């Protein structure tokens, strides 16, 4: 089994949309935009599945992709977008940055724990987070929340930005192509991410790195991302990189 960090995946909605007071028949007849990240990302895959279930007898939800959560949540905050599919770690980071207000947002559903970890090539020689010293890691230039997750995971292995070589990328989705093209030694990904299958076909077997769940290592990680915690992930045929 493997230990990874995770927070909760949630659907957020503006207070206005949640408390609009419209009759049920009117609400059912409307179509609401569900904001999420780009096609190929795990949140987009989940959003499409969620919309498919909700739209069985109506056109209730329309998936609207964006590049980053930093683009999505301010639109929910302003009422321009009805829902966002995100996780509490992202929401916390974006709120702390002052981009959205807690007064305008509510969680309408907690879906399931959102696991995430660091992935390397199986032949890289890296078997722990500490082994990433001097390696090429992504730097998400427009996604401060994802960058916070990455820094927290590196801190779990006693590493900081100064210990690694940072490779600037526009967003989270770009890292899969970057690793496939030999530009990265490690990427940030959830187990079961469909894009990992494509990466594995192009570079060979992959490996998720375990995190250290000792009190000191968890404290170092939570000092950067307070809402993350550790869980065990069992091998699964659909989970590339977890043996």
C-alpha positions as CSV (number, residue, x, y, z in Angstrom):
1,X,0.0,0.0,0.0
2,X,1.0,3.6,-0.6
3,X,0.4,6.7,1.4
4,X,-0.7,9.8,-0.4
5,X,-1.9,13.3,0.6
6,X,-5.5,14.4,0.0
7,X,-8.2,16.9,0.8
8,X,-12.0,16.7,0.0
9,X,-13.4,17.2,-3.4
10,X,-16.4,19.5,-3.3
11,X,-19.0,21.3,-5.4
12,X,-19.3,24.9,-4.6
13,X,-22.2,27.3,-5.4
14,X,-22.9,31.0,-5.0
15,X,-25.2,31.9,-2.1
16,X,-27.4,33.7,-4.7
17,X,-28.0,30.5,-6.7
18,X,-28.5,28.4,-3.6
19,X,-30.9,30.7,-2.0
20,X,-32.7,32.1,-5.0
21,X,-36.1,31.0,-3.8
22,X,-37.4,30.0,-7.2
23,X,-40.1,27.4,-7.4
24,X,-38.8,23.8,-8.1
25,X,-40.4,23.7,-11.5
26,X,-38.5,26.8,-12.6
27,X,-35.2,25.6,-11.2
28,X,-35.6,22.2,-13.0
29,X,-36.1,24.0,-16.3
30,X,-32.9,26.0,-16.1
31,X,-29.4,24.9,-17.2
32,X,-26.6,25.8,-14.8
33,X,-22.9,26.1,-15.7
34,X,-20.5,23.8,-13.8
35,X,-17.1,25.3,-13.9
36,X,-14.0,23.0,-13.8
37,X,-10.5,22.6,-15.2
38,X,-9.5,21.7,-18.7
39,X,-10.4,18.5,-20.6
40,X,-8.0,15.8,-19.7
41,X,-7.8,16.8,-16.0
42,X,-9.3,14.7,-13.3
43,X,-11.9,17.4,-12.2
44,X,-13.1,17.7,-15.8
45,X,-13.6,13.9,-16.1
46,X,-15.6,13.9,-12.8
47,X,-17.6,17.0,-13.8
48,X,-18.6,15.3,-17.1
49,X,-19.7,12.2,-15.3
50,X,-21.7,14.2,-12.8
51,X,-23.4,16.2,-15.5
52,X,-24.2,13.0,-17.3
53,X,-26.1,11.7,-14.3
54,X,-27.8,15.0,-13.6
55,X,-28.8,15.4,-17.3
56,X,-30.5,12.0,-17.6
57,X,-34.0,13.6,-17.8
58,X,-33.1,17.2,-18.4
59,X,-30.3,19.7,-19.3
60,X,-29.6,20.7,-15.7
61,X,-25.8,21.0,-15.9
62,X,-23.5,22.3,-18.6
63,X,-19.7,21.6,-18.0
64,X,-17.7,24.8,-18.7
65,X,-13.9,24.2,-18.7
66,X,-11.3,26.9,-17.7
67,X,-7.6,26.8,-17.4
68,X,-7.3,27.2,-13.6
69,X,-9.3,27.3,-10.4
70,X,-8.1,30.8,-10.0
71,X,-10.2,31.7,-13.0
72,X,-13.2,29.7,-11.9
73,X,-13.9,30.6,-8.3
74,X,-14.0,34.4,-8.8
75,X,-16.8,33.8,-11.3
76,X,-18.7,31.8,-8.8
77,X,-18.0,34.5,-6.2
78,X,-19.5,37.2,-8.5
79,X,-22.5,35.1,-9.5
80,X,-21.4,34.8,-13.2
81,X,-21.0,31.0,-12.8
82,X,-23.4,28.8,-10.9
83,X,-21.3,25.9,-9.7
84,X,-17.6,25.0,-9.5
85,X,-16.1,21.5,-9.0
86,X,-13.0,22.0,-6.9
87,X,-11.5,20.8,-3.6
88,X,-11.1,22.4,-0.2
89,X,-7.4,22.9,-0.5
90,X,-7.8,25.0,-3.6
91,X,-10.7,27.0,-2.1
92,X,-8.7,27.7,1.0
93,X,-5.6,28.9,-0.9
94,X,-7.6,31.1,-3.2
95,X,-9.6,32.6,-0.3
96,X,-6.4,33.4,1.5
97,X,-5.1,35.1,-1.6
98,X,-8.2,37.4,-1.3
99,X,-9.6,36.5,-4.7
100,X,-12.9,35.3,-3.4
101,X,-15.1,35.9,-0.3
102,X,-16.4,33.3,2.1
103,X,-19.6,35.2,2.3
104,X,-20.5,34.5,-1.3
105,X,-19.6,30.8,-1.5
106,X,-21.2,27.6,0.0
107,X,-20.3,23.9,-0.4
108,X,-23.4,22.1,-1.6
109,X,-21.8,18.6,-1.7
110,X,-18.7,16.8,-0.4
111,X,-18.1,14.1,-3.0
112,X,-15.1,12.1,-1.9
113,X,-11.5,12.5,-0.8
114,X,-9.3,13.9,-3.5
115,X,-6.0,12.0,-3.4
116,X,-2.8,13.4,-5.0
117,X,0.8,12.5,-5.1
118,X,4.1,12.9,-6.8
119,X,4.8,10.6,-9.9
120,X,8.2,9.7,-11.4
121,X,9.4,7.3,-14.0
122,X,9.9,3.8,-12.4
123,X,13.5,3.7,-13.7
124,X,14.4,7.2,-12.3
125,X,15.9,5.7,-9.1
126,X,13.7,7.9,-6.9
127,X,11.8,5.9,-4.3
128,X,11.0,8.7,-1.8
129,X,10.2,12.4,-1.9
130,X,13.7,13.2,-0.5
131,X,15.2,11.6,-3.7
132,X,13.8,14.5,-5.8
133,X,16.6,16.8,-4.7
134,X,18.1,18.4,-7.8
135,X,15.3,17.0,-10.0
136,X,13.1,19.0,-12.5
137,X,9.7,19.7,-11.0
138,X,6.8,21.7,-12.4
139,X,6.2,25.3,-11.4
140,X,2.6,26.3,-12.1
141,X,2.9,29.9,-13.0
142,X,-0.9,30.6,-13.1
143,X,-2.1,28.2,-10.4
144,X,-0.9,29.2,-7.0
145,X,-3.1,26.6,-5.3
146,X,-1.5,23.7,-7.2
147,X,1.9,25.1,-6.6
148,X,1.1,25.1,-2.9
149,X,0.2,21.4,-3.0
150,X,3.5,20.7,-4.7
151,X,5.5,22.7,-2.2
152,X,3.7,20.9,0.6
153,X,4.5,17.5,-0.8
154,X,8.2,18.5,-1.3
155,X,8.3,19.7,2.3
156,X,7.1,16.3,3.4
157,X,10.5,15.0,2.1
158,X,12.5,17.8,3.7
159,X,12.8,19.7,0.4
160,X,12.1,23.3,-0.6
161,X,12.1,25.2,-3.9
162,X,15.8,25.8,-3.5
163,X,16.5,22.0,-3.6
164,X,14.9,21.3,-7.0
165,X,15.0,22.7,-10.5
166,X,11.7,24.5,-11.3
167,X,10.3,24.2,-14.8
168,X,7.6,26.9,-15.5
169,X,4.3,25.6,-16.9
170,X,1.1,27.5,-17.5
171,X,-1.1,25.1,-15.7
172,X,-1.6,21.6,-14.2
173,X,-2.7,19.9,-17.4
174,X,0.5,20.9,-19.2
175,X,2.7,18.8,-17.0
176,X,1.7,15.5,-18.6
177,X,3.0,16.5,-22.1
178,X,6.1,18.0,-20.4
179,X,7.0,14.8,-18.8
180,X,6.3,12.8,-21.9
181,X,8.7,15.1,-23.8
182,X,11.4,14.6,-21.2
183,X,11.2,18.1,-19.7
184,X,10.2,17.0,-16.2
185,X,11.4,14.3,-13.7
186,X,8.3,14.4,-11.6
187,X,4.6,15.5,-11.9
188,X,1.7,16.0,-9.5
189,X,-1.3,13.7,-10.2
190,X,-4.2,11.9,-8.6
191,X,-4.4,8.1,-8.8
192,X,-6.4,6.9,-11.7
193,X,-5.8,10.1,-13.7
194,X,-6.5,9.1,-17.4
195,X,-3.5,11.2,-18.7
196,X,-1.1,9.0,-16.8
197,X,-1.9,6.1,-19.2
198,X,-0.7,8.2,-22.1
199,X,2.4,9.3,-20.2
200,X,3.3,5.7,-19.3
201,X,2.9,4.6,-23.0
202,X,5.5,7.2,-24.0
203,X,8.1,7.1,-21.2
204,X,7.6,3.6,-19.7
205,X,6.4,2.5,-16.2
206,X,5.6,5.2,-13.6
207,X,5.8,5.2,-9.8
208,X,3.9,7.2,-7.2
209,X,6.2,8.3,-4.4
210,X,5.0,7.5,-0.8
211,X,4.8,10.3,1.7
212,X,6.2,10.1,5.2
213,X,3.3,10.1,7.7
214,X,5.6,10.7,10.7
215,X,4.4,13.7,12.9
216,X,7.4,15.9,11.9
217,X,7.0,15.3,8.2
218,X,3.2,15.8,8.3
219,X,3.7,19.0,10.3
220,X,6.1,20.3,7.6
221,X,3.6,19.6,4.9
222,X,0.7,21.2,6.9
223,X,2.7,24.3,7.6
224,X,2.2,25.0,3.8
225,X,-1.1,23.4,3.1
226,X,-3.0,23.0,6.4
227,X,-6.0,20.9,5.1
228,X,-4.0,18.0,3.6
229,X,-3.7,14.7,5.4
230,X,-2.4,11.2,4.6
231,X,-4.2,8.0,3.5
232,X,-3.2,4.5,2.3
233,X,-3.9,3.7,-1.3
234,X,-4.1,0.0,-2.2
235,X,-3.0,-1.4,-5.6
236,X,-5.7,-1.2,-8.3
237,X,-5.6,-2.2,-12.0
238,X,-6.8,1.3,-12.8
239,X,-4.1,3.0,-10.7
240,X,-1.0,3.3,-12.8
241,X,2.2,3.6,-10.7
242,X,0.8,2.0,-7.5
243,X,2.0,-1.5,-6.9
